[in-house]
């Protein structure tokens, strides 16, 4: 079969022949039609992701999920640790999710990762309640745009978003954002905007995609003053602006604050089961019904080497069609 293969650690994937996958008793063969390329896939291919720390590299098919057809013609989405950017893949039977007929393969392959990056944090880490106020920090990327829509579907009353791209920020109003704040503001102006909002409509949940300095400013802005403070639950989903922050112990002592993370390794088996059996099917149906929108940039498998390191325009998810 043809596939996207990383032959040597750190190299760009090549379009090449690779042996068909062997199907184990607990697995099903899938004829892949589309597979999205995410930061996770690039990091794993380069050997830099924490999930590959103990793995010995060997020629590997890239990709961690995809959409395609079972041998009986059923349309499915699937996870696989054995690679997905290939004509054929295998997946554990428990890692396969039906796809509605009204949803194309491209969106079906791209949507779940973005949903994981928002729904898991909102539903399980912050336990978002209907009517609460959500701030999404770094919302102009692919996952952030989905997060705005997921927060709205989960009943958020007010959604505040931050980002650096002014045009992308403004476009988030169309997806459900109520207020936008530019990360290009100087520190004091940014903190004052957060303070004003927090005073008027206390921020219940912060879903953060970028970490770094902006989170330091956010936490400083909601810091308590010795009186009873409003409880804010912050969940880290990404670290595009840096992997570490400076956190004052006074903020922790003076603020009713919960900080957690959402990602591979932080979810319980039951939470992951619910992702497959409830959350992804619900979001697939929302997308099929036009209630959840996502854009993709589609390329052919044979072009994998040429596009692997390209910046995708207009904050779309890269999808390889097979």
C-alpha positions as CSV (number, residue, x, y, z in Angstrom):
1,X,0.0,0.0,0.0
2,X,1.0,3.7,-0.4
3,X,1.6,5.7,2.8
4,X,3.3,8.7,4.4
5,X,6.4,7.2,6.0
6,X,9.0,8.6,8.4
7,X,12.1,6.5,7.7
8,X,14.5,8.3,10.0
9,X,13.7,10.2,13.2
10,X,13.2,13.9,12.4
11,X,12.9,13.5,8.7
12,X,10.0,14.7,6.6
13,X,7.5,11.9,5.7
14,X,7.9,10.3,2.3
15,X,5.2,9.0,-0.1
16,X,6.3,5.4,-0.4
17,X,5.2,1.8,-0.4
18,X,4.7,0.1,3.0
19,X,3.5,-3.3,4.0
20,X,-0.3,-3.7,4.6
21,X,-1.1,-3.6,8.3
22,X,-1.7,-6.9,10.0
23,X,-5.2,-7.2,11.6
24,X,-5.3,-8.5,15.2
25,X,-8.3,-10.2,16.8
26,X,-9.4,-7.0,18.5
27,X,-8.9,-4.8,15.4
28,X,-10.7,-3.9,12.2
29,X,-9.2,-3.0,8.8
30,X,-10.1,0.4,7.5
31,X,-9.8,1.8,4.0
32,X,-8.7,5.3,4.8
33,X,-10.2,8.2,2.9
34,X,-8.9,11.2,4.9
35,X,-6.5,11.8,7.7
36,X,-5.8,15.2,9.3
37,X,-2.3,16.5,10.2
38,X,-2.0,18.1,13.6
39,X,0.7,19.5,15.8
40,X,0.6,16.2,17.6
41,X,1.4,14.3,14.4
42,X,4.3,16.5,13.5
43,X,5.7,16.4,17.0
44,X,5.4,12.6,17.2
45,X,7.0,12.2,13.7
46,X,9.9,14.3,14.8
47,X,10.3,12.3,18.1
48,X,9.8,15.5,20.2
49,X,6.4,14.7,21.7
50,X,6.4,13.4,25.3
51,X,4.4,10.4,24.2
52,X,7.3,9.1,22.1
53,X,10.0,9.5,24.9
54,X,10.3,5.8,25.5
55,X,9.8,4.6,21.9
56,X,12.6,3.2,19.7
57,X,12.2,4.8,16.3
58,X,11.6,2.6,13.2
59,X,10.0,3.3,9.8
60,X,6.6,4.5,10.8
61,X,3.3,5.6,9.1
62,X,2.4,9.1,10.4
63,X,-0.9,10.1,11.7
64,X,-3.0,9.3,14.8
65,X,-6.6,9.3,13.5
66,X,-8.6,9.4,10.3
67,X,-11.8,8.6,8.5
68,X,-12.7,5.9,6.1
69,X,-14.7,2.8,5.3
70,X,-14.9,-0.6,7.0
71,X,-14.9,-3.7,4.8
72,X,-18.7,-3.7,5.0
73,X,-18.9,-0.1,3.7
74,X,-19.7,1.5,7.0
75,X,-18.4,5.1,7.3
76,X,-16.2,5.6,10.4
77,X,-13.7,7.7,12.3
78,X,-10.9,6.0,14.1
79,X,-7.9,6.4,16.3
80,X,-4.8,4.3,15.8
81,X,-1.2,4.2,17.2
82,X,-0.1,2.3,14.1
83,X,-0.4,5.2,11.7
84,X,-3.3,6.5,9.6
85,X,-1.9,8.5,6.6
86,X,-2.1,5.4,4.4
87,X,-4.4,3.6,2.0
88,X,-5.1,1.1,4.8
89,X,-5.0,1.2,8.6
90,X,-6.1,-0.9,11.5
91,X,-7.8,0.3,14.7
92,X,-8.9,-1.3,17.9
93,X,-12.6,-1.9,17.7
94,X,-13.2,0.3,20.7
95,X,-11.5,3.2,19.0
96,X,-13.9,3.4,16.1
97,X,-16.8,5.9,15.9
98,X,-19.6,5.9,13.3
99,X,-19.8,8.9,11.0
100,X,-23.2,10.4,9.8
101,X,-23.8,10.0,6.1
102,X,-24.2,13.8,5.8
103,X,-20.7,14.5,7.0
104,X,-17.8,14.3,4.5
105,X,-14.6,12.4,5.2
106,X,-12.5,15.5,5.4
107,X,-14.4,17.1,8.2
108,X,-14.9,13.8,9.9
109,X,-11.1,13.3,10.1
110,X,-10.3,16.8,11.2
111,X,-13.1,17.6,13.8
112,X,-12.4,15.1,16.6
113,X,-9.0,16.4,17.5
114,X,-10.3,20.0,17.8
115,X,-13.2,18.7,19.8
116,X,-10.9,16.9,22.2
117,X,-8.9,20.1,22.7
118,X,-12.1,21.9,23.9
119,X,-14.8,19.5,25.0
120,X,-12.6,17.3,27.2
121,X,-11.4,20.4,29.1
122,X,-14.8,22.1,29.3
123,X,-16.8,19.0,30.2
124,X,-14.4,17.0,32.5
125,X,-11.7,19.4,33.8
126,X,-13.9,22.5,34.4
127,X,-17.3,20.8,34.4
128,X,-18.8,23.8,32.6
129,X,-22.3,24.6,33.7
130,X,-25.1,26.2,31.6
131,X,-25.1,30.0,32.0
132,X,-21.4,30.4,32.9
133,X,-18.9,32.8,31.4
134,X,-16.0,31.4,29.5
135,X,-12.7,33.0,28.4
136,X,-10.8,31.3,25.6
137,X,-7.2,32.4,25.5
138,X,-5.6,32.1,22.1
139,X,-8.9,31.4,20.3
140,X,-8.0,32.3,16.7
141,X,-6.5,28.9,15.8
142,X,-8.3,25.8,14.5
143,X,-9.0,24.4,17.9
144,X,-9.9,27.7,19.4
145,X,-12.5,28.4,16.8
146,X,-14.1,25.0,17.6
147,X,-13.9,25.8,21.3
148,X,-16.0,28.9,20.9
149,X,-18.7,26.8,19.2
150,X,-18.4,23.9,21.7
151,X,-18.7,26.3,24.6
152,X,-21.8,27.7,23.1
153,X,-23.3,24.3,22.5
154,X,-22.5,23.4,26.1
155,X,-24.6,26.4,27.3
156,X,-22.0,29.2,28.0
157,X,-23.9,32.4,28.5
158,X,-20.9,34.7,27.6
159,X,-17.8,33.9,25.7
160,X,-14.7,36.1,25.7
161,X,-11.9,35.4,23.3
162,X,-8.3,36.6,23.0
163,X,-5.8,36.4,20.1
164,X,-3.2,38.3,18.1
165,X,-4.8,38.2,14.6
166,X,-7.3,41.1,14.5
167,X,-9.3,39.8,11.5
168,X,-9.5,36.3,12.9
169,X,-10.6,37.7,16.3
170,X,-13.4,39.7,14.7
171,X,-14.6,36.6,12.8
172,X,-15.2,34.8,16.0
173,X,-18.3,36.9,16.7
174,X,-19.9,34.9,13.9
175,X,-19.1,31.7,15.7
176,X,-20.6,32.8,19.1
177,X,-18.0,35.0,20.8
178,X,-19.5,37.9,22.7
179,X,-16.3,40.0,23.4
180,X,-12.8,40.0,21.9
181,X,-9.5,41.2,23.4
182,X,-6.3,41.6,21.4
183,X,-3.2,40.1,22.8
184,X,-1.3,43.0,21.1
185,X,-2.5,45.4,23.9
186,X,0.2,46.4,26.3
187,X,0.3,44.5,29.5
188,X,-1.6,47.1,31.7
189,X,-4.3,47.7,29.1
190,X,-4.8,43.9,28.7
191,X,-5.0,43.4,32.5
192,X,-7.5,46.2,32.9
193,X,-9.8,44.8,30.2
194,X,-9.8,41.5,32.0
195,X,-10.4,43.2,35.4
196,X,-13.3,45.2,34.0
197,X,-14.9,42.1,32.5
198,X,-14.3,40.0,35.6
199,X,-15.9,42.7,37.7
200,X,-19.0,42.9,35.5
201,X,-19.5,39.3,34.6
202,X,-17.1,37.1,36.7
203,X,-15.1,34.6,34.6
204,X,-16.0,31.1,35.6
205,X,-13.8,29.2,33.1
206,X,-10.6,29.9,31.3
207,X,-9.7,27.6,28.4
208,X,-6.1,28.3,27.5
209,X,-4.3,27.3,24.3
210,X,-1.1,29.3,24.5
211,X,0.1,29.5,28.2
212,X,3.1,31.8,28.7
213,X,2.9,35.5,29.5
214,X,-0.7,36.0,28.7
215,X,-1.7,33.5,31.4
216,X,0.5,35.4,33.9
217,X,-1.5,38.5,33.0
218,X,-4.8,36.8,33.2
219,X,-4.1,35.4,36.7
220,X,-2.8,38.7,37.9
221,X,-6.0,40.4,36.6
222,X,-8.4,38.0,38.5
223,X,-6.3,38.0,41.7
224,X,-8.3,38.4,44.8
225,X,-8.0,41.4,47.2
226,X,-8.5,39.6,50.5
227,X,-12.3,39.5,50.3
228,X,-14.2,36.4,49.1
229,X,-13.3,35.9,45.4
230,X,-15.2,34.3,42.5
231,X,-14.1,30.8,41.7
232,X,-12.3,30.5,38.3
233,X,-11.3,27.2,36.8
234,X,-8.4,27.4,34.3
235,X,-7.5,24.5,32.1
236,X,-4.4,24.4,30.0
237,X,-4.8,22.7,26.6
238,X,-1.7,24.0,24.8
239,X,1.6,25.9,25.2
240,X,2.1,27.8,21.9
241,X,3.6,30.9,23.8
242,X,5.8,29.0,26.1
243,X,5.9,26.0,28.4
244,X,6.4,27.7,31.7
245,X,4.9,30.6,33.7
246,X,5.8,32.5,36.9
247,X,3.0,32.0,39.4
248,X,2.8,34.1,42.5
249,X,1.8,32.2,45.7
250,X,-0.3,35.3,46.6
251,X,-2.5,34.6,43.6
252,X,-3.1,31.1,44.9
253,X,-3.7,32.1,48.5
254,X,-5.9,35.1,47.6
255,X,-8.0,33.7,44.8
256,X,-10.5,30.9,44.6
257,X,-8.6,29.3,41.7
258,X,-8.5,25.8,40.1
259,X,-5.7,25.1,37.6
260,X,-5.6,21.8,35.6
261,X,-4.6,20.5,32.2
262,X,-6.3,18.6,29.5
263,X,-4.4,16.3,27.1
264,X,-3.0,12.8,26.5
265,X,-2.4,11.3,29.9
266,X,-4.7,13.5,31.9
267,X,-8.0,11.8,31.0
268,X,-9.3,8.8,32.8
269,X,-10.3,5.7,30.8
270,X,-14.0,6.5,31.5
271,X,-13.6,10.0,30.2
272,X,-12.0,8.7,27.0
273,X,-14.7,6.1,26.6
274,X,-17.3,8.9,26.8
275,X,-15.3,10.9,24.2
276,X,-15.8,8.1,21.8
277,X,-19.3,7.0,22.7
278,X,-21.0,10.4,23.4
279,X,-18.9,13.5,22.7
280,X,-17.6,12.9,19.2
281,X,-20.9,11.4,17.9
282,X,-22.7,14.5,19.3
283,X,-20.3,16.9,17.6
284,X,-20.4,14.9,14.4
285,X,-24.2,15.3,14.3
286,X,-23.9,19.0,15.2
287,X,-21.5,19.4,12.2
288,X,-23.8,17.4,9.9
289,X,-26.7,19.6,11.0
290,X,-24.7,22.8,10.3
291,X,-24.4,23.8,14.0
292,X,-20.6,23.3,14.1
293,X,-18.4,24.7,11.4
294,X,-14.8,23.8,10.5
295,X,-12.6,24.5,7.5
296,X,-10.0,22.2,6.0
297,X,-7.2,22.5,3.5
298,X,-7.2,19.3,1.5
299,X,-4.1,17.8,-0.2
300,X,-3.4,14.5,-1.9
301,X,-1.3,11.7,-0.2
302,X,1.3,11.8,-2.9
303,X,2.1,15.5,-2.0
304,X,2.8,14.8,1.7
305,X,6.5,15.6,1.5
306,X,5.9,19.0,-0.2
307,X,3.3,20.2,2.2
308,X,4.5,18.7,5.5
309,X,6.1,21.8,6.9
310,X,3.9,24.4,5.1
311,X,1.9,27.0,7.0
312,X,-1.8,26.4,6.3
313,X,-3.6,29.7,5.4
314,X,-6.7,31.0,7.1
315,X,-6.3,28.8,10.1
316,X,-7.6,25.7,8.4
317,X,-6.8,22.1,9.4
318,X,-4.6,20.2,6.9
319,X,-6.2,17.0,5.7
320,X,-4.6,14.4,3.5
321,X,-7.1,12.7,1.1
322,X,-6.4,9.1,0.1
